[in-house]
Amino acid sequence: MKHYSDIIPDKSHTFSKAHHQYPKGISPLTAKKAYGSKLVTNLGEYTDWSMGLGPVIKGYNFKPLNDHIIKRVRSGIAYSLPSDFEFDVAAKLLSAVNFGESVRFARNGSDVTSAAIRLSRYITKRELVICNGYHGWQDWFIGTTTRSGGVPESIKSLTKKIEGFDSNKLKEMFHSSGDKVACLIIEPMIGDEPNLEFLELARDLCNKHGSLLIFDECWTGFRCHKEGAIGYTGIRPDLVCYAKAIGNGVPVSAILGPKNYMHNFEEIFFSFTHASDPIGLAAADFMIDYLDHNFFDALTLKTKNFFNKIKLELNKIENPKYKINVTSYPGKIVLSPFEAKMAIQLKTFIQKEFLNENMLFNMFFAMCEDHDDIDIDLALNVIQNIVLKLNAEYFDLENEVKGQLVSPVFRPQK
């Protein structure tokens, strides 16, 4: 392929979009354009279930959004002073999510989660961070993963990670190190309905030990509820981070909190040239209005109905080693193999079956408004066929995916 070469390391700027995340030899490698729920690739048109890894919640190439951005761009970009517009969008965001008194904007989720860590350390005069889930590429978090090459050991030691929503492990960490914990940063929902007992415990432990509780809502914000996981669960953190759906794919993120915390950004360094880029802010300005309660009611219902049908089909899998779990929260459905030893093989097989029907799928459905009944029915047909093949007497999974295996993003470094 003419442009597909090592001129870009790993042939992608994002691990989760790279060629090794899809079955070898049959997967599209590059996108040319997109509209609605469709992605036009070097191999033709596909229904996209990843939607840019989650941010595209309305659909691709939405003309009213494009027009709103173009109108803003005509007023100029990259001003040498703060714009009136960023104050307007900040006020609109605070009102929409009913949380916080102050906002700082940025471009990526990783920007604002890392800003939250630095802010917490400054406020508490402590260094230790506890986290779950995923929070971006910066050293403080990525040092907890198998992709930790280049991160100093001294940095790695300052972040402790728990898996999922392990309440006992969280209690243990605070019991042994509570007076050293600057903050607990969590994804309040990870592909499933919230664990309210864990979230309440997290709030109580942070209160008891003087640590800040941070919600990383880069996925859940403007997807599960108008007010994100805060509105969906009723649990109030100290700081919250938004990204992804707030711009429908246009890069923009934000950190929100009370003034007595946020004013400390006047002292610590969180500053870069395009932090308040008007293109991203124009997208947020439009989407905050567009994503009203009717939007979320419809998306929630669509997700729930699709989830129930998927679950019904997957429950028909007979072989225990091929069992596939399905979980969901409003706007997102996740498939995960029960048997860890078979996870890569099953993932490859499932993706292969979707690709055969011109659907791009990476083990989750990032639901968007433009996914219609036809998209959903075709996806259900694929799942039904997957179940039939897995239940076949002579089905050989290893042979089915031979030479096509995908790779985990978080694999050990060489």
C-alpha positions in Angstrom: 0.0 0.0 0.0 1.5 3.3 -1.1 1.3 5.3 2.1 1.3 2.4 4.6 4.9 2.2 5.7 7.2 2.7 8.6 7.4 6.4 8.1 5.0 6.4 11.1 6.3 4.0 13.8 3.9 1.1 14.4 2.0 2.5 11.3 -0.3 4.3 13.7 -0.3 7.1 16.3 -2.6 5.2 18.5 -1.9 1.6 19.7 -5.6 0.7 19.8 -6.1 1.7 16.1 -2.9 -0.1 14.9 -2.8 -3.0 12.4 -1.9 -5.5 15.1 -5.3 -4.9 16.8 -7.2 -6.5 13.9 -6.9 -10.0 12.3 -3.9 -10.1 9.9 -4.5 -10.2 6.2 -8.2 -9.4 6.1 -8.5 -6.1 7.9 -8.6 -2.6 6.5 -5.5 -0.6 7.4 -6.4 3.0 6.9 -9.5 5.2 6.8 -10.3 7.6 3.9 -13.5 9.3 5.2 -16.5 8.6 7.3 -20.2 9.5 7.7 -22.9 8.5 10.1 -21.9 5.1 11.5 -19.8 4.2 8.4 -16.1 4.2 7.9 -14.7 4.2 4.3 -11.3 2.4 4.3 -8.7 1.1 1.9 -10.8 -2.1 1.6 -14.2 -0.4 1.2 -17.0 0.7 3.5 -17.5 -0.7 7.0 -20.0 -0.2 9.8 -17.9 1.2 12.7 -18.6 -0.1 16.2 -15.6 1.6 17.8 -16.5 5.1 16.6 -13.0 6.5 17.0 -12.4 4.6 20.3 -15.6 6.2 21.8 -15.7 9.9 21.2 -18.1 9.9 18.2 -21.4 9.7 20.0 -23.6 11.4 17.4 -22.0 10.0 14.2 -19.3 11.0 11.8 -19.3 14.1 9.7 -22.4 15.7 11.3 -23.1 18.8 9.2 -24.6 21.0 11.8 -21.6 20.4 14.0 -19.2 21.0 11.1 -21.0 24.3 10.3 -20.8 25.5 13.9 -17.0 24.8 13.9 -16.4 26.5 10.6 -18.3 29.6 11.7 -16.0 29.8 14.8 -12.9 29.2 12.8 -13.8 32.2 10.6 -13.3 34.4 13.7 -9.7 33.2 13.9 -7.7 30.6 15.9 -4.7 30.6 18.2 -5.3 34.0 19.6 -2.6 35.7 21.7 -5.1 36.4 24.5 -7.8 34.3 26.1 -11.0 34.5 24.1 -14.4 35.5 25.3 -15.6 32.2 23.8 -13.7 30.0 26.2 -15.4 31.7 29.2 -18.8 31.2 27.5 -18.1 27.5 26.9 -16.8 27.0 30.5 -20.0 28.5 31.9 -22.1 26.3 29.7 -20.2 23.2 30.7 -20.5 23.8 34.4 -24.2 24.4 34.1 -24.7 21.3 32.0 -23.0 18.8 34.3 -24.1 20.4 37.6 -20.6 20.0 39.1 -17.8 22.3 40.0 -17.2 26.1 39.9 -14.2 26.3 37.6 -12.9 24.7 34.4 -9.6 24.3 32.7 -9.7 23.0 29.1 -7.2 20.9 27.2 -7.0 18.6 24.2 -6.8 15.0 25.3 -8.1 12.9 28.2 -4.5 12.3 29.3 -3.9 16.0 29.6 -6.6 16.6 32.2 -6.1 13.3 34.2 -2.4 14.2 34.6 -3.4 17.8 35.5 -5.7 16.3 38.2 -2.8 14.3 39.6 -0.5 17.3 39.7 -3.2 19.4 41.3 -3.9 16.8 43.9 -0.3 16.4 44.9 0.1 20.2 45.2 -3.0 20.5 47.4 -2.3 17.6 49.7 1.5 17.9 49.7 1.6 14.1 49.2 2.9 12.0 46.3 1.2 8.6 46.3 -1.6 7.9 43.7 -4.1 5.0 43.7 -5.9 4.2 40.5 -8.0 1.7 38.7 -8.8 1.4 34.9 -6.9 3.4 32.3 -5.9 7.0 32.4 -3.6 7.8 29.6 0.0 7.7 28.4 1.9 9.8 30.9 4.5 8.4 33.2 2.5 8.5 36.4 0.0 6.0 35.1 1.6 4.1 32.3 4.3 3.0 34.7 1.7 0.6 36.3 1.3 -1.3 33.0 3.5 -3.6 30.9 4.1 -0.7 28.5 6.3 1.0 31.1 9.4 1.3 29.0 11.2 4.6 29.6 9.5 5.3 32.9 11.9 5.7 35.8 11.4 3.3 38.7 11.2 6.2 41.1 8.0 7.3 39.2 6.5 3.9 39.0 6.7 3.5 42.8 4.4 6.5 43.3 1.3 5.0 41.7 -0.5 1.9 43.0 -3.1 0.2 40.9 -6.1 -2.0 41.8 -7.9 -4.2 39.4 -11.5 -3.1 38.6 -13.5 -2.4 41.8 -11.6 -4.4 44.4 -12.9 -3.0 47.7 -10.7 -5.1 49.9 -7.6 -4.1 48.0 -8.6 -0.4 48.2 -9.1 -0.7 52.0 -5.8 -2.4 52.4 -4.0 0.3 50.4 -5.5 3.1 52.5 -4.9 1.2 55.7 -1.2 0.9 55.0 -0.5 4.2 53.2 -3.6 6.5 53.8 -1.5 9.4 55.1 0.6 9.3 51.9 -2.2 9.2 49.4 -2.6 12.4 47.4 -5.6 11.1 45.4 -7.6 8.2 44.2 -8.4 8.5 40.5 -10.9 6.0 39.1 -13.0 5.2 36.1 -16.3 5.1 37.9 -17.7 2.6 35.3 -15.6 0.2 33.2 -17.8 -1.4 30.7 -20.5 -2.3 33.2 -23.1 -0.7 35.5 -21.5 1.1 38.5 -20.4 -0.6 41.6 -22.1 1.8 44.0 -20.7 0.0 47.1 -17.1 0.6 45.8 -17.8 4.2 44.8 -19.2 5.0 48.3 -16.2 3.3 49.9 -13.9 5.4 47.7 -15.6 8.6 48.8 -15.5 7.6 52.5 -11.9 6.6 52.4 -10.8 9.8 50.7 -12.8 11.9 53.2 -11.2 10.0 56.1 -7.6 10.3 54.9 -7.7 13.7 53.4 -7.1 12.5 49.8 -8.9 13.8 46.7 -11.3 11.6 44.8 -11.0 12.1 41.0 -13.5 10.7 38.5 -11.9 10.0 35.1 -15.0 10.4 32.9 -13.3 10.5 29.6 -15.4 7.5 28.6 -18.5 7.9 30.7 -18.9 11.7 30.5 -21.5 12.8 27.9 -22.1 9.1 27.1 -23.9 7.4 30.1 -25.8 10.5 31.2 -26.0 14.3 30.7 -24.1 14.7 33.9 -21.9 11.7 33.4 -21.3 9.1 36.1 -21.8 11.8 38.7 -25.4 12.2 37.6 -25.8 8.5 37.0 -24.5 7.4 40.4 -25.1 10.4 42.6 -21.5 10.1 44.0 -19.7 13.4 44.1 -15.9 13.4 43.5 -13.6 16.3 44.2 -12.4 16.7 40.6 -13.8 15.3 37.4 -12.2 14.9 33.9 -14.1 14.9 30.6 -13.0 14.2 27.0 -14.1 12.0 24.0 -17.9 12.5 23.5 -17.9 16.1 24.6 -16.5 17.0 21.2 -18.0 14.1 19.1 -14.5 13.3 17.9 -13.0 16.8 17.9 -10.1 16.9 20.4 -11.2 18.7 23.6 -11.1 17.8 27.2 -11.8 19.5 30.5 -11.1 19.3 34.3 -13.7 20.6 36.6 -13.8 21.3 40.4 -14.5 23.7 43.2 -12.8 27.1 43.2 -10.8 26.4 46.4 -9.1 23.5 44.5 -9.0 24.9 41.0 -7.5 28.3 41.8 -4.2 26.4 42.5 -3.8 26.2 38.8 -2.6 29.7 39.2 0.5 28.3 41.0 1.2 24.9 39.3 2.1 24.6 35.7 -0.6 23.3 33.4 -0.2 25.4 30.3 0.2 24.8 26.6 -0.3 26.7 23.3 -3.5 25.0 22.2 -5.2 24.3 25.5 -8.2 26.5 24.6 -8.2 25.7 20.9 -11.4 27.3 19.5 -12.1 24.3 17.2 -12.4 21.9 20.1 -14.3 24.5 22.2 -16.7 25.1 19.3 -17.4 21.3 19.1 -18.0 21.2 22.9 -20.2 24.3 22.7 -22.4 22.6 20.1 -22.4 19.1 21.6 -23.3 20.3 25.1 -26.5 21.7 23.7 -27.1 18.8 21.3 -26.7 16.0 24.0 -29.9 16.7 25.9 -31.8 14.4 28.2 -33.9 13.1 25.2 -30.7 12.1 23.5 -29.5 10.1 26.5 -32.9 8.5 27.1 -32.9 7.3 23.5 -29.3 6.1 23.6 -29.9 4.3 26.9 -32.9 2.5 25.5 -31.1 1.5 22.3 -28.1 0.2 24.3 -30.3 -1.8 26.7 -32.3 -3.5 24.0 -29.2 -4.4 22.0 -27.4 -5.6 25.2 -30.4 -7.9 26.1 -30.4 -9.5 22.6 -26.7 -10.0 22.6 -26.8 -11.6 26.1 -29.6 -13.9 25.0 -27.5 -15.2 22.1 -24.2 -15.5 24.0 -25.9 -17.6 26.7 -26.4 -20.2 24.0 -22.7 -21.0 23.8 -22.2 -24.6 25.1 -18.5 -25.1 25.4 -17.2 -23.5 28.7 -13.9 -22.6 27.2 -15.6 -20.5 24.5 -18.0 -18.7 26.9 -18.2 -14.9 26.3 -19.3 -12.4 28.9 -21.2 -9.3 28.0 -21.6 -6.2 30.1 -23.0 -2.8 29.5 -23.8 0.7 30.7 -25.7 3.3 28.8 -23.9 4.0 25.5 -21.4 1.1 25.6 -21.5 -2.7 25.4 -18.4 -4.9 26.1 -17.7 -8.5 25.1 -15.0 -10.4 27.1 -14.0 -14.1 27.0 -14.4 -15.9 30.3 -11.3 -18.1 29.7 -8.2 -16.0 29.8 -6.1 -18.6 27.9 -8.4 -18.4 25.0 -8.9 -14.6 25.0 -6.7 -13.6 22.1 -8.0 -16.5 19.9 -11.6 -15.7 20.7 -11.1 -12.0 20.1 -9.5 -12.6 16.8 -12.2 -15.0 15.7 -15.0 -12.6 16.8 -13.4 -9.7 15.0 -12.9 -11.8 11.9 -16.6 -12.7 11.8 -17.5 -9.1 12.0 -15.0 -8.1 9.3 -16.5 -10.7 7.0 -19.8 -8.7 7.2 -18.0 -5.4 6.7 -18.1 -4.4 10.3 -15.2 -2.9 12.3 -15.4 -4.3 15.8 -12.8 -4.3 18.7 -14.8 -6.1 21.4 -17.0 -3.2 22.4 -19.9 -1.4 20.9 -19.5 2.3 21.3 -23.1 3.2 20.6 -23.9 6.4 18.6 -27.1 8.0 17.5 -26.5 7.1 13.9 -26.3 3.3 14.6 -29.7 2.3 13.2 -31.8 -0.8 13.4 -30.2 -2.2 10.3 -26.7 -1.9 11.9 -27.9 -3.6 15.0 -29.8 -6.4 13.2 -26.7 -7.2 11.1 -24.5 -7.2 14.2 -26.9 -9.6 15.9 -26.8 -11.9 12.9 -23.0 -12.0 13.2 -23.3 -12.9 16.9 -25.8 -15.6 16.1 -23.3 -17.1 13.5 -20.5 -16.9 16.0 -22.5 -18.9 18.5 -23.4 -21.5 15.9 -19.8 -22.0 14.9 -18.5 -22.1 18.5 -21.2 -24.8 19.2 -20.3 -26.9 16.1 -19.0 -30.4 17.0 -15.8 -30.1 15.0 -15.0 -26.5 15.4 -11.3 -25.8 15.8 -10.6 -22.3 17.1 -6.8 -22.5 16.9 -7.0 -23.5 13.2 -9.7 -20.9 12.5 -7.4 -18.0 13.5 -4.0 -19.5 12.6 -1.7 -16.8 11.3 -4.2 -14.0 12.0 -3.9 -13.4 15.8 -4.2 -9.9 17.1 -1.9 -8.6 19.8 -2.8 -7.2 23.2 -2.0 -3.4 23.6 -0.5 -4.0 27.0 2.0 -6.7 26.2 5.4 -7.0 27.8 8.1 -4.8 26.4 11.0 -6.5 24.6 
